[in-house]
């Protein structure tokens, strides 16, 4: 994968070798998530599969943001590279970046990258380019101090604490809490991360901004559900014209339009836009402008979805190559758990099907083995209640499910309904009616046992 390397390092705690994939090029234009990881200190953090220690791999790094015309190179001092070696490795990364860029987008700033002596220095330059002033950084430090006070305060006085500091609990404060939770999870502190998330939920219910955020979240979820229902109403044999008519219905509701493109991106293909252009040409003059504005917006949304998906697919493909070529694939999976997500699993299954299609049984078998290993490691890291629900969903007969619920539902209690709601949201987004029916069955059975 462009912008990544497979490395073998020693754990600083136990000294065991660890194979990991590291990012060497951060292109914020095409992969905003990579920028978020960098600014939150999660870039190139690996977790030792032997002792659980999290550490950051020191590697040369090139940061690029075309929108800000910003290019920064960073070579960690601990690598002990000479000036010539630093210039060479930066030049190699620059060539790799330029090979991915359209020729017309290469401007003068690309040939004069800034330098950062430290990672903090690189982050500082990125923030300055984003318009983050010293005053804003001071405000962020104050939010960090407030969060520390919150964590050290008496849990029974949470409502009082929130009331006293209500005006300071804003969007940035919640973002800071989310980053803390992500960093804790990244470093293997899953219990602390879970506590932070639960605390965030409590503050959301107690604070003025949090309550407004919850209302907005509920409204956004309602928008998604409405779009899902509208898509389902089109039926299994929906044509491109049906999706165009639906897009027209949502033309004045941008949030619904975003949801529609995100849910059914394949419907908005090249032929769709051809047919839309033909329809514009045949429409009365009074309707053309509205259709042209809609076409432009759909183009923008599909491009955004594609860029994010391409970046995610490239990361997943690179990680799969690292795991497949590793001497100990389970160790490689454990070390790179933060990068294993739904996209990775999709890429893995796609490669299994391709290997089977071309008759490469050896590769297919190896990839299936990796799939089983990933599932096993994921299950190990699941919260107990999620493991239980996953077991219920995987059980074939209703009798066995009912027996498992009768025997163990009391051990988990009401939290099972929260897990079921989460699973239901995922299955709804996939239009998996069969699994949704099973979730409904589980909810009824758990309700009967707990009540």
C-alpha positions in Angstrom: 0.0 0.0 0.0 1.4 3.5 -0.9 2.6 5.4 2.2 3.0 2.4 4.5 5.8 -0.1 5.4 6.0 -3.4 7.1 8.5 -3.3 10.0 9.8 -5.7 12.6 10.6 -4.0 15.9 11.3 -5.1 19.5 8.9 -4.4 22.2 10.5 -1.9 24.6 9.1 -3.7 27.6 9.6 -7.4 27.0 12.0 -7.3 24.1 9.9 -9.7 21.9 9.9 -9.1 18.1 6.7 -7.6 16.7 5.7 -7.2 13.1 3.6 -4.2 12.3 2.4 -1.9 9.5 3.4 1.7 9.9 2.3 4.8 8.0 5.0 6.9 6.3 2.8 9.3 4.3 -0.2 11.1 5.8 -2.3 12.6 3.0 -5.0 14.5 4.8 -6.6 15.5 1.6 -7.7 11.9 0.7 -7.6 10.4 4.2 -8.9 12.7 6.9 -8.9 9.9 9.4 -5.1 9.7 9.0 -4.8 13.3 10.0 -7.1 12.7 13.1 -4.8 9.7 14.1 -1.8 11.9 13.8 -3.1 14.8 15.8 -4.4 12.5 18.5 -1.1 10.7 18.9 -2.3 7.4 17.5 -0.2 7.2 14.3 2.1 4.2 14.3 1.2 3.1 17.8 1.4 -0.7 18.1 0.5 -3.0 20.9 2.8 -5.9 21.8 0.9 -9.2 21.5 3.1 -10.7 24.2 2.9 -8.3 27.1 0.3 -5.8 25.9 2.6 -2.8 26.1 1.8 0.0 23.6 4.6 1.9 21.9 5.1 4.3 19.0 7.3 3.1 16.2 9.8 5.8 15.1 9.8 6.2 11.4 10.3 8.9 8.8 7.0 10.7 8.0 5.7 13.0 5.3 2.5 15.0 5.9 0.5 16.4 3.0 -2.6 18.6 2.9 -3.3 19.9 -0.6 -6.1 22.2 0.5 -3.7 24.0 2.8 -0.8 23.6 0.4 1.2 22.1 3.3 4.0 19.5 3.1 6.0 18.7 6.2 8.8 16.1 6.6 9.8 14.6 9.9 12.7 12.2 10.6 12.9 11.2 14.3 16.2 12.0 15.9 16.4 8.6 17.6 16.9 7.0 14.2 20.3 8.6 14.1 20.3 9.3 10.4 22.9 11.6 8.8 21.7 14.7 7.0 22.3 13.0 3.6 20.3 9.9 4.7 17.5 12.2 6.0 17.3 14.0 2.6 17.3 10.7 0.7 14.5 9.1 2.7 12.4 12.4 2.5 13.1 12.5 -1.3 11.9 8.9 -1.6 8.7 9.6 0.3 8.1 12.7 -1.8 8.5 10.7 -5.0 6.0 8.1 -3.7 3.5 10.9 -2.8 3.9 12.6 -6.2 3.3 9.3 -8.0 -0.2 9.2 -6.4 -1.0 12.9 -7.2 -2.7 14.0 -10.4 -0.1 15.9 -12.5 -2.2 19.1 -12.5 -2.4 19.2 -8.7 1.4 19.3 -8.3 2.3 22.9 -7.3 5.5 24.7 -6.1 5.0 23.9 -2.4 5.4 20.2 -3.1 9.1 20.8 -4.0 9.9 22.7 -0.8 8.6 20.7 2.1 8.9 22.2 5.5 10.8 20.3 8.2 9.8 19.4 11.7 12.4 18.4 14.3 9.9 16.7 16.6 6.5 15.2 16.2 5.1 17.9 18.4 6.6 20.4 16.0 4.9 18.8 13.1 1.6 18.9 14.9 2.1 22.5 15.8 2.7 23.4 12.1 -0.5 21.5 11.1 -2.6 23.3 13.7 -1.2 26.7 12.6 -2.1 25.9 9.0 -5.6 25.0 10.2 -5.8 28.4 11.8 -5.4 27.2 15.4 -4.0 30.1 17.4 -1.9 30.1 20.6 -5.1 31.2 22.4 -6.9 28.1 21.0 -4.2 25.9 22.3 -4.5 27.5 25.7 -8.2 26.8 25.7 -7.4 23.2 24.8 -5.0 23.0 27.8 -7.8 24.4 30.0 -10.1 21.7 28.7 -7.5 19.0 29.5 -7.1 20.5 33.0 -10.9 20.4 33.5 -11.0 16.8 32.3 -8.3 15.9 34.9 -10.3 17.6 37.6 -13.4 15.6 36.5 -11.5 12.3 36.6 -10.2 13.0 40.1 -13.5 14.3 41.5 -16.0 12.4 43.7 -18.2 10.4 41.3 -21.2 11.0 43.6 -20.8 14.8 42.9 -20.8 14.5 39.1 -24.1 16.4 38.7 -22.7 19.2 40.8 -19.4 19.3 38.9 -21.2 19.5 35.6 -23.5 22.2 36.8 -20.6 24.3 38.1 -18.7 24.0 34.8 -21.6 23.7 32.4 -20.5 26.7 30.2 -17.1 25.0 29.6 -18.5 21.6 28.5 -18.8 22.1 24.8 -18.1 20.3 21.5 -14.3 20.5 22.0 -14.6 19.1 25.5 -16.5 16.0 24.3 -13.9 15.7 21.5 -11.1 15.7 24.1 -12.9 13.0 26.0 -13.3 10.9 22.9 -9.6 11.2 22.1 -8.7 10.2 25.6 -10.9 7.1 25.3 -9.4 6.2 21.9 -5.8 6.6 23.3 -6.7 4.4 26.3 -8.1 1.7 24.0 -5.1 2.0 21.7 -2.8 1.3 24.6 -4.7 -1.7 25.8 -6.5 0.1 28.7 -9.9 -1.1 27.6 -11.5 -1.0 31.0 -10.5 2.7 31.5 -11.6 3.5 27.9 -15.0 2.0 28.7 -15.2 4.0 31.9 -14.4 7.2 30.0 -17.2 6.4 27.4 -19.7 5.8 30.2 -18.7 9.0 31.9 -19.1 10.9 28.6 -22.6 9.5 28.3 -23.5 10.7 31.8 -22.1 14.2 31.1 -24.1 14.3 27.9 -27.3 13.8 29.9 -26.4 16.3 32.6 -24.9 19.2 30.6 -26.7 21.8 28.4 -24.5 21.1 25.4 -24.7 17.4 25.9 -28.5 17.4 26.0 -28.5 19.4 22.7 -26.0 16.9 21.2 -28.2 14.0 22.2 -31.2 15.7 20.5 -29.2 16.3 17.3 -28.0 12.7 17.4 -31.5 11.4 17.7 -32.6 13.7 14.8 -29.7 12.4 12.7 -30.6 8.8 13.5 -34.2 9.6 12.5 -33.0 11.0 9.2 -31.0 7.8 8.5 -34.0 5.6 9.4 -36.3 7.6 7.2 -33.8 7.2 4.3 -33.4 3.5 5.0 -37.2 3.1 4.9 -37.4 5.1 1.6 -34.8 2.9 0.0 -36.5 -0.3 1.2 -39.8 1.0 -0.2 -38.2 1.0 -3.7 -38.0 -2.8 -3.5 -35.3 -5.2 -4.6 -35.8 -4.4 -8.3 -35.2 -0.6 -8.0 -33.8 1.0 -11.1 -31.5 4.1 -11.4 -34.5 6.2 -12.2 -36.0 5.3 -8.9 -32.9 6.5 -7.0 -32.9 9.7 -9.1 -36.5 10.4 -8.1 -35.6 9.7 -4.5 -32.6 12.0 -4.7 -35.0 14.7 -6.1 -37.3 14.2 -3.2 -34.3 14.9 -0.9 -32.8 17.7 -3.0 -33.6 20.3 -0.4 -32.6 18.1 2.6 -28.9 17.8 2.4 -28.6 15.5 5.4 -31.0 13.0 3.8 -29.0 13.3 0.5 -25.8 12.5 2.4 -27.4 9.5 4.0 -28.8 8.3 0.7 -25.4 8.4 -1.1 -23.7 6.8 1.9 -26.2 3.9 2.1 -26.5 3.1 -1.7 -23.3 4.5 -3.2 -23.2 1.8 -6.0 -26.5 3.1 -7.4 -24.8 6.4 -8.3 -22.5 5.1 -11.0 -21.4 6.4 -14.4 -24.6 5.3 -16.1 -26.7 7.0 -13.4 -25.1 10.3 -14.2 -25.4 9.7 -17.9 -29.1 9.1 -17.5 -29.4 12.1 -15.2 -27.7 14.3 -17.8 -30.1 13.1 -20.5 -33.1 13.8 -18.2 -31.7 17.4 -17.6 -31.6 17.9 -21.4 -35.2 16.8 -21.8 -36.6 18.7 -18.9 -38.3 22.1 -19.1 -36.0 25.1 -18.6 -37.6 25.9 -15.3 -36.5 22.5 -13.9 -33.0 22.3 -15.4 -31.3 24.5 -12.8 -32.5 22.5 -9.9 -31.5 19.2 -11.6 -28.0 20.6 -12.4 -27.5 21.8 -8.8 -28.5 18.3 -7.6 -26.2 16.6 -10.1 -23.3 18.7 -8.8 -24.1 17.9 -5.2 -24.4 14.2 -5.9 -21.0 14.3 -7.7 -19.5 15.9 -4.7 -21.0 13.4 -2.3 -20.0 10.4 -4.3 -16.4 11.7 -4.7 -16.2 12.1 -0.9 -17.5 8.6 -0.2 -15.1 7.2 -2.8 -12.0 9.0 -1.5 -12.7 7.8 2.1 -13.5 4.2 0.9 -10.3 4.1 -1.3 -8.1 5.2 1.5 -9.7 2.7 3.9 -9.4 -0.1 1.3 -5.7 0.6 0.7 -4.9 0.6 4.4 -6.8 -2.7 4.7 -5.1 -4.3 1.7 -1.7 -3.3 3.0 -2.4 -4.7 6.5 -3.6 -8.0 4.9 -0.3 -8.3 3.0 1.6 -7.8 6.2 -0.4 -10.4 8.2 -0.3 -12.9 5.3 3.5 -12.6 4.9 4.2 -12.7 8.7 5.8 -15.8 10.3 3.3 -15.5 13.1 0.0 -14.2 11.7 -1.8 -14.2 15.1 1.0 -12.0 16.6 0.7 -9.6 13.6 -3.1 -9.5 14.1 -2.8 -8.7 17.8 -0.2 -6.0 17.1 -2.4 -4.3 14.6 -5.9 -4.7 16.2 -6.7 -0.9 16.0 -6.6 -1.2 12.2 -8.8 -4.3 11.9 -12.3 -3.1 11.1 -15.2 -3.9 8.8 -13.3 -2.7 5.7 -10.4 -5.1 6.6 -12.8 -8.0 6.9 -14.4 -7.1 3.5 -11.0 -6.9 1.8 -10.1 -10.3 3.4 -13.3 -12.0 2.2 -12.9 -10.4 -1.3 -9.4 -11.9 -1.6 -10.7 -15.3 -0.5 -13.3 -15.2 -3.3 -10.7 -14.0 -5.9 -8.3 -16.8 -4.9 -11.0 -19.4 -5.2 -12.1 -18.0 -8.5 -8.7 -18.4 -10.1 -8.2 -21.8 -8.5 -5.5 -20.9 -6.1 -6.4 -23.2 -3.3 -3.3 -22.6 -1.3 -3.9 -18.9 -1.0 -7.6 -19.3 -0.3 -6.8 -21.7 2.5 -4.2 -19.4 4.0 -6.6 -16.4 3.9 -9.4 -18.5 5.4 -7.0 -19.4 8.2 -6.3 -15.7 8.8 -10.0 -14.9 8.8 -10.6 -17.5 11.5 -7.6 -16.1 13.5 -9.0 -12.6 13.3 -12.5 -13.7 14.4 -10.9 -15.5 17.4 -8.8 -12.5 18.4 -11.8 -10.1 18.0 -13.9 -12.3 20.2 -11.2 -12.3 22.9 -11.3 -8.5 22.9 -15.1 -8.2 23.0 -16.9 -7.1 26.1 -18.5 -10.2 27.8 -22.0 -9.1 27.0 -21.1 -8.6 23.3 -19.5 -12.0 23.3 -22.7 -13.5 24.7 -25.0 -11.8 22.1 -22.6 -12.9 19.3 -22.8 -16.5 20.5 -26.6 -16.2 20.5 -26.6 -14.9 17.0 -24.4 -17.7 15.9 -26.5 -20.5 17.5 -28.6 -22.4 14.9 -31.7 -23.5 16.8 -34.2 -21.5 18.7 -34.3 -24.1 21.5 -30.5 -23.7 22.1 -30.9 -19.9 22.1 -33.7 -20.0 24.6 -31.7 -22.3 26.9 -28.6 -20.1 26.7 -30.7 -17.0 27.6 -32.4 -18.8 30.4 -29.1 -19.9 31.9 -27.0 -16.7 31.4 -29.2 -13.6 30.7 -29.3 -12.7 34.4 -25.5 -12.5 34.5 -25.5 -9.5 32.2 -28.9 -7.9 32.9 -30.3 -4.8 31.1 -27.0 -4.0 29.3 -28.0 -6.8 26.8 -30.7 -4.5 25.4 -28.1 -1.8 24.7 -25.9 -4.4 22.8 -28.9 -5.6 20.8 -29.8 -2.0 19.9 -26.2 -1.5 18.6 -26.3 -4.8 16.6 -29.7 -3.8 15.2 -28.4 -0.5 14.0 -25.6 -2.2 12.1 -27.9 -4.8 10.6 -30.4 -2.1 9.5 -27.7 -0.2 7.6 -26.9 -3.5 5.8 -30.6 -4.2 5.1 -30.1 -7.7 6.7 -33.7 -8.6 7.4 -32.9 -12.1 8.4 -30.5 -11.0 11.1 -32.9 -8.2 12.2 -35.6 -10.9 12.8 -33.2 -12.9 14.9 -32.3 -9.8 16.9 -36.1 -9.2 17.5 -36.4 -12.8 18.7 -33.5 -12.4 21.1 -35.0 -9.2 22.5 -38.3 -10.9 23.2 -36.7 -13.9 24.9 -34.3 -11.8 27.0 -37.3 -9.6 28.0 -39.3 -12.6 29.1 -36.4 -14.0 31.2 -35.3 -10.7 32.8 -38.9 -9.7 33.6 
